[in-house]
Amino acid sequence: MNTTITDIYKGWTISVSAKDNQCSHFCFDITSSSGYSQHVSMGGITEQRAIERAREMIDMEIAMTDED
């Protein structure tokens, strides 16, 4: 059974799913409130690491938007 964990971080939605890909066991998608979305196929070896990595990407996206 493939379960998806969903989290909200700074207004963005994080969806983490179990999926083996080389050395990674989880993938994730991040989606902004405006609908902008990114998929990362090698999200992390643990569910928690995939969530951490997704939050890091969101922080980077927000920082890049603030620079414009």
N, C-alpha and C positions, 0 to 999 in steps of 0.2 A: 504494500500500500504506500503510495507516494503522498506524503502530507506536506502542506505548505504552511509556514509560519508567517504571519503578517504583523508588522509593527509600524507605528507612526513616529517619525522623528522630524522635528522642526517643520511640520506640515507636509512632509514627503511620506509616501507609503513605501515600505520595504516588504518584499515578498521573498522568502527564503524557501527553497525546495531541495530535497535530497536528490542528488544526481552525481554519479561517479564520472569524473573526467580527469584522466591522468592521476595526479596526486591529490586532487580536490574531491570532496564528497558532497559539496553543496554549491548551488548556484543562487543568484539573487537578481531581482529587478528592483530598481528605484524609480518612482514616479512622482513628479511634482504635482502640485495642485492645479497647475495650468495644463497638465497632460504630457509634459516632456518626460520621456522614459528612456532608461538605459538597462541593458541586460549584461550581466557578468557571468560567464559560464564556469569560471574557476573561482568561486567565491570564498572557499576556505575548506579546511579539513574538518572543522566542527561547525555546528550550527551557530554557536556563539561568535566564532571568528568571522563567519560570513556576515552576521549582523554588525559587528564592529567595523568590518571593511566597508559595508554599505553606508554606515554613518560617516566614515571618513570621506567617502566619495560625495555624500550630500554636503558635508562641510566645505569641501573643495568647490563644488558647484555653486554654493552660496557665496563663497569668497570671490570666485571669478565673476559672478553676477554683480557683486558690490563694486568691483573695480571698473565696470563699464560706465 
